[in-house]
Amino acid sequence: MLHNLTGWHALVILAIIILVFGAAKLPALAKSLGQSVRILKDESSDSRSGDETKPHS
């Protein structure tokens, strides 16, 4: 589905994001997105390590 994306598509998507959120809010948006991804990654690795220690019933 995403195999046909080119550089022009990425530029158009970036322009739409700038129009919707505004250039001033983009750094805060990127920071919060990065924090969310970090939290998700930490939680998923915690659940995986917790699953290995639990015996199957």
Buried (B, 14 or more C-beta within 10 A) or exposed (E): EEEEEEEEEEEEEEEEEEEEEEEEEEEEEEEEEEEEEEEEEEEEEEEEEEEEEEEEE
